[in-house]
Amino acid sequence: MLGRASEQGDIIFSFVLTLQLVSATFLVRDVSSPNPATVIAMAVVQRGEFAVHAWPRSARTPAGDEEPLRAYHLPAEPLLIAAGMRLLPAGLTRYLHVPVTGLLVTSIAAVAFWAGGRAIGVTAGVLASLDPFILLHGPVWDDAFLAAALEWSVLAALVKAIREGSVGNRPAALSIAAILVIAMAAGL
């Protein structure tokens, strides 16, 4: 069963990867995050600080002192974007989230495969790949896609472990626990 699942995963991943490359190249104009993640990533790359300097005003403390406004943002997406900005040539950064969306769709297809078989898995993968929101928003640097991809990966690992009866298997349980910790650190 694992061989068929792996083959199906390769096919779905290749399909969604192709669609996302076309989307990132021809359909999506701006891939910057709809939240402060891109601004934070630029601050990490340029100044080495995880911060946003976007507000021109300060807040007053109860004592009447001025204090800069603060915003809180989970670190996974800004750090991924910063790594992409630092490591990739400028022309390739628009493709940074293509593998993330590939992981999301492939994980959805894997869960469907292990829950309902090959036809259900392929159908879920194709439908998820062609979903207009995934198709047009997949390349955008959005922490929701990163978190969803990691969450669905954990779910796929759990469904696979249950299906194979390896939930009591210590190495499998430790692997799933490690993935869960990573997903939680990403902001789930």
Phi, psi and chi 1 to 4 in degrees:
 res  aa     phi    psi   chi1   chi2   chi3   chi4
   1 MET       -  -35.1 -177.0  105.5  166.0      -
   2 LEU   -65.0  -37.8 -177.5   57.0      -      -
   3 GLY   -60.4  -44.7      -      -      -      -
   4 ARG   -65.1  -39.6  -75.4 -178.8   37.4 -151.6
   5 ALA   -65.6  -41.4      -      -      -      -
   6 SER   -65.2  -43.4  177.7      -      -      -
   7 GLU   -62.0  -44.8  177.6 -175.5  -49.0      -
   8 GLN   -63.2  -42.2  174.5 -171.2  -48.0      -
   9 GLY   -61.0  -40.0      -      -      -      -
  10 ASP   -63.0  -42.0  -68.3  -15.0      -      -
  11 ILE   -66.1  -48.2  -68.8  167.6      -      -
  12 ILE   -63.6  -44.6  -65.6  -63.2      -      -
  13 PHE   -61.3  -43.0 -172.3   76.5      -      -
  14 SER   -62.8  -40.2  -62.4      -      -      -
  15 PHE   -63.9  -51.9 -179.0   65.6      -      -
  16 VAL   -67.6  -35.9   71.1      -      -      -
  17 LEU   -61.2  -44.4 -165.8   68.1      -      -
  18 THR   -61.6  -47.4  -58.2      -      -      -
  19 LEU   -61.5  -41.5  -71.3  175.2      -      -
  20 GLN   -69.7  -35.0  -72.8  -62.3  -54.3      -
  21 LEU   -64.9  -41.9  -72.1  170.4      -      -
  22 VAL   -63.7  -44.4  168.4      -      -      -
  23 SER   -61.2  -48.0  179.1      -      -      -
  24 ALA   -65.3  -31.5      -      -      -      -
  25 THR   -82.1  -43.4  -56.6      -      -      -
  26 PHE  -114.4  -23.3  -59.7  109.8      -      -
  27 LEU  -104.9  -38.2  -58.4  175.4      -      -
  28 VAL   -97.7  121.5  177.0      -      -      -
  29 ARG   -82.9  -45.5  -67.1  176.0 -161.8 -122.8
  30 ASP  -120.1  118.2 -176.3   11.6      -      -
  31 VAL   -97.9    0.4  -64.3      -      -      -
  32 SER   -64.9  151.7   59.9      -      -      -
  33 SER   -61.9  143.0  177.7      -      -      -
  34 PRO   -75.9    1.2   25.2  -30.8      -      -
  35 ASN  -127.8 -174.5   57.6   48.0      -      -
  36 PRO   -70.7    5.0  -15.7   25.5      -      -
  37 ALA   -56.5  -41.8      -      -      -      -
  38 THR   -66.4  -42.3  -57.2      -      -      -
  39 VAL   -64.6  -41.1  176.1      -      -      -
  40 ILE   -64.5  -42.7  -65.0  169.8      -      -
  41 ALA   -60.6  -41.8      -      -      -      -
  42 MET   -63.4  -37.8  -70.6  171.0   31.9      -
  43 ALA   -65.8  -38.2      -      -      -      -
  44 VAL   -62.4  -46.1  168.9      -      -      -
  45 VAL   -69.7  -45.0  170.3      -      -      -
  46 GLN   -81.0  -40.2  -65.7  168.7   -2.9      -
  47 ARG  -119.1   -7.4  -63.0 -174.2  -58.2  -85.3
  48 GLY    72.5   23.7      -      -      -      -
  49 GLU  -128.7  143.2   62.4 -179.7   -3.3      -
  50 PHE   -89.9   85.7 -168.1   91.0      -      -
  51 ALA  -156.9  161.8      -      -      -      -
  52 VAL  -123.5  124.7  176.5      -      -      -
  53 HIS  -111.4   66.5  -63.1  -76.5      -      -
  54 ALA  -110.8  -10.9      -      -      -      -
  55 TRP  -102.1  128.6  -68.3  -65.1      -      -
  56 PRO   -84.2    3.1   28.8  -32.9      -      -
  57 ARG  -127.4  169.7   60.8 -175.3 -178.2   86.9
  58 SER  -118.6  164.2  -60.9      -      -      -
  59 ALA  -102.1  159.6      -      -      -      -
  60 ARG  -101.9  133.5  -64.8 -108.5 -179.8 -134.2
  61 THR   -77.1  167.5   65.4      -      -      -
  62 PRO   -56.4  -26.5  -27.2   34.6      -      -
  63 ALA   -82.5   -4.7      -      -      -      -
  64 GLY    94.0    1.1      -      -      -      -
  65 ASP   -78.5  147.4  -59.5  -37.0      -      -
  66 GLU   -79.2  139.3  -78.4 -159.6    7.4      -
  67 GLU  -140.1  135.8 -177.6  177.6  -83.9      -
  68 PRO   -63.1  146.0   12.8  -17.0      -      -
  69 LEU   -68.2  149.6  -65.0  175.0      -      -
  70 ARG  -126.2  148.6  -68.4 -166.9  165.4   88.5
  71 ALA  -132.2  150.0      -      -      -      -
  72 TYR  -115.7  133.7  -61.5   94.4      -      -
  73 HIS  -141.1  134.8 -161.3  -71.9      -      -
  74 LEU   -64.2  146.7  -64.9  168.4      -      -
  75 PRO   -81.0  -21.5   27.7  -34.6      -      -
  76 ALA   -58.4  -52.7      -      -      -      -
  77 GLU   -65.8  -49.2 -176.8   67.7   21.3      -
  78 PRO   -59.8  -36.2  -23.9   32.8      -      -
  79 LEU   -71.4  -35.9  -66.3  177.5      -      -
  80 LEU   -63.7  -45.8  173.2   65.8      -      -
  81 ILE   -63.3  -42.9  -64.0  169.2      -      -
  82 ALA   -61.2  -41.5      -      -      -      -
  83 ALA   -62.8  -42.6      -      -      -      -
  84 GLY   -62.9  -41.7      -      -      -      -
  85 MET   -64.3  -36.1  -71.2  175.1  168.5      -
  86 ARG   -77.8  -39.0  178.1   76.4   72.2  173.9
  87 LEU   -98.0  -28.3  -59.9  173.1      -      -
  88 LEU   -95.7  147.6  -64.8  174.7      -      -
  89 PRO   -61.4  149.2  -18.8   27.5      -      -
  90 ALA   -51.8  -37.8      -      -      -      -
  91 GLY   -69.7  -17.2      -      -      -      -
  92 LEU   -98.8  -10.0  -66.4 -179.8      -      -
  93 THR   -64.3  -25.3   55.4      -      -      -
  94 ARG   -66.1  -15.4   72.0  177.9  -56.6   99.8
  95 TYR   -98.3    8.3  -57.0  102.1      -      -
  96 LEU   -56.3  -39.6 -178.0   63.9      -      -
  97 HIS   -91.1   -1.7 -108.8 -110.4      -      -
  98 VAL   -58.8  -47.7  167.5      -      -      -
  99 PRO   -66.1  -30.6   -8.0   13.2      -      -
 100 VAL   -63.1  -46.2  171.6      -      -      -
 101 THR   -66.8  -35.5  -54.7      -      -      -
 102 GLY   -60.7  -42.4      -      -      -      -
 103 LEU   -63.7  -42.9  175.8   63.1      -      -
 104 LEU   -58.7  -52.7  171.1   61.6      -      -
 105 VAL   -67.3  -41.4  169.9      -      -      -
 106 THR   -64.7  -37.4  -55.6      -      -      -
 107 SER   -66.6  -40.0  -63.0      -      -      -
 108 ILE   -61.3  -45.5  -69.4  168.1      -      -
 109 ALA   -63.8  -37.6      -      -      -      -
 110 ALA   -65.2  -43.4      -      -      -      -
 111 VAL   -60.2  -45.6  168.7      -      -      -
 112 ALA   -63.8  -38.4      -      -      -      -
 113 PHE   -62.5  -49.6  175.7   81.6      -      -
 114 TRP   -71.9  -24.7  -73.9  -48.5      -      -
 115 ALA   -85.9  -34.5      -      -      -      -
 116 GLY  -134.0   -0.6      -      -      -      -
 117 GLY   102.5  179.7      -      -      -      -
 118 ARG   -60.0  -49.4 -177.1  177.7  178.4   87.1
 119 ALA   -60.8  -42.6      -      -      -      -
 120 ILE   -66.1  -41.7  -58.3  -70.4      -      -
 121 GLY   -63.3  -46.4      -      -      -      -
 122 VAL   -64.5  -43.5  169.8      -      -      -
 123 THR   -60.3  -46.3  -58.6      -      -      -
 124 ALA   -61.8  -42.3      -      -      -      -
 125 GLY   -64.9  -42.9      -      -      -      -
 126 VAL   -67.4  -45.4  168.9      -      -      -
 127 LEU   -62.5  -42.6  -72.3  175.2      -      -
 128 ALA   -64.7  -39.5      -      -      -      -
 129 SER   -63.2  -37.7  -63.0      -      -      -
 130 LEU   -92.3   -4.6  -65.5  172.6      -      -
 131 ASP   -56.3  127.8  177.7   86.8      -      -
 132 PRO   -55.8  -38.5  -24.6   32.7      -      -
 133 PHE   -66.0  -45.5 -176.2   70.6      -      -
 134 ILE   -65.8  -42.3  -71.6  178.8      -      -
 135 LEU   -61.5  -43.8 -172.2   61.2      -      -
 136 LEU   -94.2  -21.1  -64.8  174.9      -      -
 137 HIS  -107.1  -11.4 -164.8   70.3      -      -
 138 GLY   -54.5  -44.3      -      -      -      -
 139 PRO   -72.3  -14.9  -17.7   28.9      -      -
 140 VAL   -70.1  139.7  174.0      -      -      -
 141 TRP   -74.3   85.5  -58.3  -22.2      -      -
 142 ASP  -123.0  125.9 -168.9  -12.7      -      -
 143 ASP   -64.8  -23.3   51.5   -4.2      -      -
 144 ALA   -65.0  -38.4      -      -      -      -
 145 PHE   -68.4  -40.8  -93.1   67.3      -      -
 146 LEU   -62.7  -46.9 -179.8   59.9      -      -
 147 ALA   -63.8  -43.3      -      -      -      -
 148 ALA   -64.3  -39.5      -      -      -      -
 149 ALA   -62.9  -43.6      -      -      -      -
 150 LEU   -68.4  -39.5  -66.4  173.0      -      -
 151 GLU   -63.4  -46.1 -170.3  174.0   41.0      -
 152 TRP   -66.7  -31.1  -86.9   94.5      -      -
 153 SER   -64.3  -43.1  -63.3      -      -      -
 154 VAL   -63.0  -45.4  170.5      -      -      -
 155 LEU   -60.0  -42.8 -178.5   59.7      -      -
 156 ALA   -62.1  -41.8      -      -      -      -
 157 ALA   -63.9  -40.3      -      -      -      -
 158 LEU   -66.6  -44.8  -72.1  171.0      -      -
 159 VAL   -62.9  -42.0  169.7      -      -      -
 160 LYS   -62.1  -44.6  179.3  179.6 -178.1  -83.1
 161 ALA   -63.8  -41.7      -      -      -      -
 162 ILE   -65.4  -44.5  -69.0  167.5      -      -
 163 ARG   -61.8  -38.9  177.6  101.2  170.8  145.1
 164 GLU   -86.5   -4.9  -66.3  177.3  -12.2      -
 165 GLY    71.6   24.9      -      -      -      -
 166 SER  -103.8   18.9   60.0      -      -      -
 167 VAL   -62.3  -36.4  173.6      -      -      -
 168 GLY   -79.6   -7.6      -      -      -      -
 169 ASN   -72.6  119.2  179.8  -11.5      -      -
 170 ARG   -59.1  -48.4 -174.0  170.1  170.3   80.0
 171 PRO   -61.2  -39.8  -24.9   34.2      -      -
 172 ALA   -65.1  -42.4      -      -      -      -
 173 ALA   -63.9  -39.7      -      -      -      -
 174 LEU   -66.7  -38.3  -71.3  175.0      -      -
 175 SER   -63.2  -45.6  -63.3      -      -      -
 176 ILE   -63.9  -41.0  -67.8  168.7      -      -
 177 ALA   -62.9  -40.2      -      -      -      -
 178 ALA   -63.9  -43.0      -      -      -      -
 179 ILE   -64.0  -40.0  -68.0  169.2      -      -
 180 LEU   -62.1  -42.4 -176.2   59.0      -      -
 181 VAL   -63.1  -42.7  167.3      -      -      -
 182 ILE   -62.3  -44.2  -67.5  167.5      -      -
 183 ALA   -62.6  -40.1      -      -      -      -
 184 MET   -66.2  -37.4  -70.2  170.6   58.2      -
 185 ALA   -66.5  -25.3      -      -      -      -
 186 ALA   -77.1   -9.6      -      -      -      -
 187 GLY   114.0   25.3      -      -      -      -
 188 LEU   -80.4      -  -60.9  177.7      -      -
